[in-house]
Amino acid sequence: MEITSGTLLEVITASGEQAHMRALGGPMKGRDFPVVWVCTEREYAEAQATGKAAEGIPWPLDAVRPLETA
């Protein structure tokens, strides 16, 4: 499944827990490995409502799984 802006993702945290995040774009090259920039669902909804860009964090691509497409 392709990851694009708005894709709902299941991410694995450093402690092994699962969380849901929204992709801010597709996978891209990070410093040492591919990443996807993500934010919380709440931050994504607020950004969509206000027209402002959501602040995100890079997440390792191998620690994300798409749950649905945007």
N, C-alpha and C positions, 0 to 999 in steps of 0.2 A: 504494500500500500504506500502510495506517495505521501510525503510530508510536505505540506504547504502552510502558509499563514492561516491560522485558525484551526488547524488539525488538533483534535483532542488526543492527548498522549498519556500513556501510563509511563511514569518514570520511576527508576530505582534510585533511591538515595544512597549516600555513602554508608549508611548504617543498614542497608538492605531492605528498608521499608519501601512501599509503593505509594505513589501520589499521582494525582491527575493534574496536568498542566496543559496549556495551550501553546502551540508552536507560533513563533513570530515570523517564521520563514522556513525555507527548506534547509536541508543539511548543508554545511559549509566547512571549509578547512579551518581547523583551529590551529593553535601553535604546534601541538604535538599529535593531535588526533582529530577526526571529524566531530563537529558539534552541531547542535540545534539550539537556537536561542529560544527560551521558553519563559512564560510568566504564568501566574495563577489564573484560574478561570475568572475570578473576580476582577483582577487587573485588566484582563483582556476585555471583559464586558464594559468596564469603565472607559477604557480607551476607545472602544467602538462607539460608545454613547457620546463621548465628548469630542471625538475626532482627533484626539492627541495620540501620540505614539506611546505604547506601553513600554515600561522599563523591563528589561528581561535579563536573564543570566544564561550563559552558555552551558549546555548540558551535553555530556558525552553521547554521541550517536548510538553507541552500543548499549546504552542504559535507557533507551526510549523505545516504546512500542506504540504505534498508532492504534487508536481505538475506533476512530471514524475519520472521514475526510471532512475538510472545511466546507 
